[in-house]
Structures are given as structure tokens and as C-alpha cells.
């Protein structure tokens, strides 16, 4: 019996295909390893470059001021204006229409000099009547005196009675009394006429003249405002927050608008109350005319920069206000210590000035940072200044 074996399957082609697939996978893996190695190398290079750059980059610079101890003035700066130390309003003594004004705003006047006149027609008429009455009474008295002399002569001759002489004497006495009364009335009328002429009460300068000729005025109408020459002062207001620091006699440095040289002054008056409408306290300062001023006075209303010296503190530590951070809540400054930026809390006297006196937190030699934009706390920095 002949047995035929079945044909064997051909496995060679399959083996070859698997080998090819395996080779491709190996190539891909090798390629990926090379890519990873290259990428890692690039990253390492970048990290090395950044690290080198960071090592070579200089520390940021900050502007600083070095704390020193020195005598410091606490000064209050305000603005004031020149005003007359005294001034009065001139009112008419008689009502009527103004017929003449001889002076105007800004004019200098002498004591007793005429400034103007109110229509004196009525006063002149009254004076004329009074004068006429006085003249008539003089004639009456003269006649009475002649009658008395005649009565006495007749009495000596026996042609008149004693009663007649007594009657003539009474007539003379009454005539003289009436004459004195009319003379007094005439003098009063003359004085009233003088009241229609407006005169300067003292020598000075006219600050204001609010009326014009032809205007009808009464005794309550202000005609002129006059101030004596040479007697001037400066008037200003101090905010109530600082008014308690101002004292009488404190010195002040003054800078007048338009004048090249400063002057010295002193606080001469402080109002006893605060103006509720402005929240300010009225202050006046006396001063001597500064160099460069022409004439014997400055223009009224001239503006003046006033710096009142409130106090002087020896060995004071000061810091610019701009260097203080969180000034209203937790005041502190940035300080450079051993090249490191640190925060330092401080206490200071709050005052409207560019620099303030520090009472605690800083010492002589500290380097206080002035820049508002500064690196983070703990950063290495380089101090400049």
C-alpha cells in the first residue's frame, strides 16, 4: 500500500516579512533615541545659556539717599497778600448830592485835604438867614444902647424917670442876650456848612472810592477807604490742621512777587477762632520793606510766599516724603543693607513739606531707596547716590 504524505506549508516568506517589520521598528526606535538625545542636548544648552546669563547679569540699580543727622527747620508754607495795617471808611456828615470829588483810588492825601463836596445849597441858605438875623439883632442892640444912653442923660436933667432908665436897661440886656444866641446859631450854621466838604482824616492813600459825582448819598454811604502810608502787614490763612503749631513772634521768610530779594517777618496776630466756612485760621505778619521795593510802601494785594519757621530740631533724621510707602496706613521705607533690599517701618512727624522728620526706624548711614518702582524685597541690588 502506497501512502502519500501531504505537502508541507511554505514558511519562508512569512519569516522574511516579520524580519522586515522588526527591522523597521528597530530603526524607528533608534531614530527616536537620537531625537531625544538631540532634544535633551538642546535643552541642556538653553539651560546652560540662561544660567550663564543669570550669573553674568548685574544687580539692578536703585537710587538711594544716605541718612544724616542735621539741624532741621520745620517750616509751614502759605501764601499771603499785602494789606494796610489800618484803614477807615470815610462817610459824609451831611446828606445830599455829590457835586465834586477831587481824589480817586490810589491817590495820596494829606490830613485835612479836601476829598470832595456834597451840595451845600441848603447850608449856605441857612447861613445867609442866620447872618441876616444876626445883623438885624446888632442894629436892634445898637439902637437899644443909644436909647439907654439918652434915658440916663434925661434922668440926670430930670426929664426922665427911673422906670424909663430901667426899661431901657432891660432892652439892652435882652438885646445882648439875643445877639449871643444868634451868634451861636450863626457859628453852628457855619460848622454845618463845613460838614458838606469831605476832608481826609489823616495822611494816607485812598484804597477805594465807590461813589461818583452826581450820586445822592446819606450819612451811611461810604465815600472813601483810606489807609495810612507805610503801615502795612501780610494777611494769610493757616489750615486748621497746622494752626496750633503757629505762635506769636515766630519768624518767617517772605518772598514778594516781582521782587528779587526775600525779606524777614514775624507772626504778629492769630485769630482766636477758626473760620468755619474755610477751615482756616487768620494770621497776620509784620515785616520791614524788602530791598528792591520802590517808594515807601508795597502795592496793596501783592502776593507773598510765606514760610513760617515753626521749630528747629538739632541732630534730626529726615527722609524725603517720596520715599515713604503706605504713608497713611503702615508707613515704611525700602533700605539697602549689605546689598539686599529690605523693608523698614518708620514713625515720623507728618508735616506739609518735601522732607519729614523721622522719630524712629532709621539710623545714621542707612541707605533709603528713593525709587517708587523698586525690585522685590530680598533682591540683591546696587545702591546709587
Secondary structure, DSSP 8 states (H G I E B T S, - for coil): -----------HHHHHHHHHHHHHHHHHHHHHHHHHHHHHHHHHHHHHHHHHHHHHS--EEEEEEE--EEEEEEEEEEEEEEEES--EEEE-SS-EEEEEE---TT-EE-TT-EEEEE--HHHHHHHHHHHHHHHHHHHHHHHHHHHHHHHHHHHHHTSS-HHHHHHHHHHHHHHHHHHHHHHHHHHHHHHHHHTTEEE-SSSEEEEE----TT-EE-TT-EEEEEE-TT-EEEEEEEETTTGGG--TT-EEEEEETT-SS-EEEEEEEE-SS-BTTTTEEEEEEEE---TT--TTS--TT-EEEEEEEEEEEEEEEEEEGGG-BSTTTS-EEEEEETTEEEEEE-EE---SSSEEEEEES--TT-EEE--SS---TT-BEEEE-
